[in-house]
């Protein structure tokens, strides 16, 4: 998920933070003489491939007494809310190429089919549960020439809902829309089911222990130079929350334990581990309060010394 510039959701920090925690627990066991086994999992493709879902299906987490995880964010708190399950599906359309000016009647446009499918799904949004989310990206438009009837086009869909059964129902309805778009354009529709993941099932006992421990640890300091850099990013970000303190935008304290939010609207493959073993997760503020995830501002802050310090703090 990351590259040399970091990542818009902090994933460039995830693995090293967890590795630091595994080393710290190992040293604790060695120092105290207590027994225990620490397992550090490298989990590929959390966002685009849901690697933990495949790992869970193969029994990777069956041996665990419990699992701990963390995620960068704009606040520091123990997660109590669940997440949405999701499916990611690539829809493909195959038509017939033709000269768009000279013989358009001989062509069957796969790009038309993608566009009609997207319109159909947009109309579907009104008729699914409010907690559900559907997103798409046109993956392949079929070429760069407008003078050709595009013979192949693809669109990638991500569907979310609290329960896997609800996501599955939306998936079936979107499959019907794809077939309808193919019928309207005289093309053929197919799809590849890329991945799915489950919603989180959090363990309140571990959460309370995590809250108590995290509250007792002092937060790292931040230099004035770095704070000025973070302020500059916050001021430039028009979407920042209205209650954000632009003079002191870093969330440098532990949020109170809060069970009032039953479901979050993101998704994570940590959910698949949580159905196998007791699981807890916390968020740590590695970027300024109010900064939206998947933004260039989050990416830019993911390379700061403060983000690295919070990674080790976690």
N, C-alpha and C positions, 0 to 999 in steps of 0.2 A: 504493500500500500504506500510505501514511502519512497522518496528519492533524495538526492543530495540537498534539496531545499526544505526537507521536512515533510510534514503531512498536515492537511487541513483538519484532521480530527485527532492529532496528537499520537498517531500510531507509531511514529518514529521513536517514541518514548516508552511505549508499552512493554516491549520485551526486556529492555535493559533494567527498567524499574522492577519487574518481576524477578529478574535474575538477581538483582541486589537484595531483594527480600529473601530469596531462597538461600543465598550465601549467609545472610544475617541469621536466619533460623538455624542453619547448619552450625554456625559458630556458637549460637546459644546452647544447642544440644551438647556440643563438645565441651563448653565451659562448665555447664551445670551437671554434666554426666547423665542427663535424662535421656530416655530412649525415644526413638522416633525415626521415621524415614521421610525425607524431604524429596519431592519429585517436582522438577521444573519442566514444564511443557512448552516447547516451541510450537505455536499454533498458527499455521499459515492462513493467509487470505481471510482474515476475520470479516472484512467488509464486503468484498466482492465474491467470496467463495464459501464462506461459513465453514472453515476448516474443522472447527470443533464438532460440527454436526456429523461429519464423516468419521472423526476420531471416536465420538460417542457410539456411533453405530458399530464400530469395530471393537468396542470394549475398552478403550484407552483409559477411561475414568472409573472403571468398575472396582479397582483396588483401593480407591481413596476413601479415607474417613471424612474428609471435607476438602473443599477447594476455595482458594482465595484469588481474587482478581482486582484490577483497578483500571481506571480510564481517565485520561486528561480531560479537563473541562474549564469552566469559568468560575466554579465554586468548589469548596472542599466539604464533602459530606459522605456519610454512609448511605448507599443506595437502598431504598426500601420499596420503590415502585417496580412493577414488572415491566416487560417490554413487549413489543409486538412480534408475533411470528411473521415470517416472510417467505415468499417464493420468488425466485428470479428465473425468468423464462425468456429465451430468445425466439422471436417469431420471424419466420422466413417466408418470402413470397417469390414465386417463380412465374414469369410471364413470357412474352415473346418480344424480342427486339425488332424495331423497325425505324425507318426514317420518319422523324416526327413531322417533317414538312411534306415530303413526297408521298409517303404511304402510311399515315398514322392509323388508318383503318385496319392495317395488317398487324399492328402491335397490340400487346396486352401489358399494361403498365403495372409492374410490381410496386413502383413508388406510389402510384395512385392507391394501391391496396393498403400500403402502410399508412398513408394519410387518412383514408377512410376508416381504418381500424382505430387510429388515434382519436378521430372524431367520435366513433362509436363508444369508445371507452370513456371519453369525456362526458358523454351523456349518461353513461352508467353510474358515474360518481354520485348522482343524486339519489340513486336507488340501492346504495350499500350502507352498512351501518356507519354512524358518524365516526367511530373510532378507527375505521379502516383508512388506509392510504394506498394510492396507486400512482406510481411514477414511471416515466419512460424516457428513453433516449434513442433517437434514430441512429442506429448503429452503422447502417450501410445504405446510402441513397441510390446506389446502383451506377454511379459514375458522375462525371463532372460536366458532361455535355447536355445542354437542354435540347439539342437537336436529335436526340435518340430517345425512343421509348425504352424506358429502363426495364431490363428483363429480370433483374434480381434486386431485391431490397430487403433489409432486415431492421427490426426494431426490438430493443431490449426492454423488458418490463420488470418492475419490482412491485409486488403486491404485499400489503401488510394488514394484519388484523390481530386482535388479542389471542384468539385461539387458532390452532392449525386447521381445525374443521371450518372455521369462517374464511380463512385464507383460501382453503381448497375450493369452497363454493365460489368465491370471486374468480379464482383461476379457471374454473369450468365455464363461467359466464364469459370471461375474456376469450377463451378458446372459441366459443360460439361466435363472438364478434369477429374474430380473425377469419373464421370460415365464411361469415357473411360478407366480409370485405373481399374475399377471394371470389365469391359468387358474383358480386357486383362488377368486378373487373375482368373476369374470365381468366384469373390466375389460379395457381395452386398454393395453398398454405400448408406449412409444417411448423413444428416448433421443437426446441431442445429445452428440456427442464434442466437448468444448470444447478440449482441448489435450493435448499429450504432450511429454515431454522425455527426453533421453538421459542416461545416466550419464557421469561425468567421466572423461576420459583425460588424466592429468597428465603434464607433461614434466619429467623429473628434472633435466635440464641447467639449465633456467631456475629450477627450484626451489632448486638448490644456490646459484646466484648470488643469488637472493632471500634465502636464509638468511644468507649472508655479509654482504650489505649491511644487512639489518635488525638483525643482531647488533651492528653497529658504531654504530648510532644510539642516543643516550641517550633514555631514556623521559621523558615530561613529568612534572612534579611535580604533586601534588594538595594542596590546602589542607586544614587540619585540619577546617574547617567542612564541607567537602564530604565528607571521609572519614567524619565523624560521621554525615552523612546516609546514606551508602552502608552503614555498619555497621548503622544502624537498619533499613534495608531487608533486609539479610541476616538479621538476628535474627528479623524477622517472617516470613521465608520458611521454612516448615517443610520444604520439599523440597530445601533447599540440601545440597550434598554433605557427608558426615560429616567429610571431611578439610579442609574450608575453614577457614582461620584467620579467625575472626570479628573479631579485632582489626585484622588487616591483610588485608582480603578482596580487594584489587585485585591482579591478576596483573601485576606490573610488571617482567617480564623476558621474554626470548625463550626459548620452549621449545626443547629440543634437537630436531634434525631426526630424525624417526622414520618409518620406512617399514613398521612392524610392523602397522599397521591397514590392511588392503586395501580395506575398503568402509565408508563411513559410512551412516547410515540416513536421512538427509535427502535432499532432491532440490534441484537447481538447474538452471536453463536455461543456466548457463555450460557445462554438459556438451555442449550442441549446438554451441557455438563450439569446444569442445576437439576435436571430431571433424573440424573443418575446418582448424584451425591449431594450432600448439604453444601450450599454455595453462598458466599457473600462477596460483595463488590463495593468499592468506594470510588468516589471521584476526587481528584485533586486539581486545584486551580493552577494550571500552567499557562493560562492566558487571562487577559483582563476580563472583569465582570461585564457581561452583556455581549461579549464577542460571539457571533454565531459560529458554530462548527462548520466545517467544509468551506471556509472563507480564506482569502489570502491573508487576512489579518491574523487568523489563528495559525496559519502556516508560518508567518513571519515571527510570531511570538514563540513558536515551538523550538526555536534555535537559541533562545536567550539563556543566560546563566541561571536566571530564576526558574525557568522551566526545568533545567537540569537539576537544580537544587530540590525542587518539589518532587521530581522523579525519585530522587534518593530518599527524601523525607517519607514518601509513600511506602 
